[in-house]
Amino acid sequence: MFRALDKKMKAILLSFILVYVILSSVLVFRTIENRSSEMQRQLSLQYTGQQHKNAQLFMKWMEEMANLVTSNSAVQDSLSSNEYDNTIPPILDGMISSNLYILDMVIYGNGGNVYASSNVSANLSLSELDEVSEYAEFLDSDLTSEWTVQAPGSLVYKNTDPRRKLLYIAKIADKKKQTAGLLLMTVDLKKMNSFYHADDPDLYGRHPTFILTHDHSIVNASGLQQEPSSPVWETLRQSSPGEEMEIRQTEDGIALLYRLYHSEDRMAILISGDAIKSELRLLRNTLIAVGVFILILFFVLIQWLSRSILDPLKELYKKMRKPHEI
């Protein structure tokens, strides 16, 4: 009788403690997991959002530098003229030398003249330019300017470098607000890309940033086209190109997509969740160890409690049975 009561009491108490330890551990783990993921999401959006604004300011600054050229009266007068103006190339070279991030500049005039900085050669003619789809679409559109990460084969000059270029294209208006020409300015792609890199490499889990181009290619910070191994990039390729910003939660972490300023190209950033997963694994193992310790501790206490209650009852029962046995 007492043995059955002992087993039932131990089973009930241990079952209650076991359920309590499991439920409390799962609740603590899930709460910390959700809060950690949400905190990472908020910090990632806050940091990359600010860096995206800085990149936009950089591109606006480059546009202002280009406007210094396009608003120059000598440049505007030379665009509609049939005679080549030798004073224009020095203006372009002066602009490049005054800014480290402008790599080259080319100007096309409706009169047929082509002006370029001294570091480029073998430029396409105006008629050849119309045969390149990117430029033809831009000229036919209502856009006055745009940024694009251009493929080497679509540049307006001879180029053996396999890297893509960050190109600013702008229509040049004359005094009558009519399109008189076209400006093409190549800007340092690495500099623009550097705005999206964190000072602390652990923020991105040492994952590099990439650019998803308008022609569905993936380009690294150096401008080289490549195919990243992570399956998350194929998911990003299928995202909506018209969105200014997209965020996706993946198994590898948080994927962020920012549309570049006045461009169809997008910056892709993968915020790795490895660091948080590592901390959560440590927390899970700690909770398991604490849970096992609590179960052992309570098992010892239940054993002691059982003996402290049942042993006196057994002695009392034995004493009560002695008169009847006599």
URNOR-V733802 format. One line per field, one symbol per residue. ss: DSSP state (H for helix, E for strand, C for the rest). A space follows every 50 residues. Layout:
ss: ???
This chain:
ss: CHHHHHHHHHHHHHHHHHHHHHHHHHHHHHHHHHHHHHHHHHHHHHHHHH HHHHHHHHHHHHHHHHHHHHCCHHHHHHHCCCCCCCHHHHHHHHHHHCCC CEEEEEEEECCCCEEECCCCCCCCCHHHHCCCHHHHHHHHCCCCEEEEEE CHHHCCCCCCCCCCEEEEEEEEECCCCCEEEEEEEEECHHHHHHCCCCCC HHHHCCCCCEEECCCCCEECCCCCECCCCCCHHHHHHCCCCCCCEEEEEE CCEEEEEEECCCECCEEEEEEECHHHHHHHHHHHHHHHHHHHHHHHHHHH HHHHHHHHHHHHHHHHHHHHHHHHHC
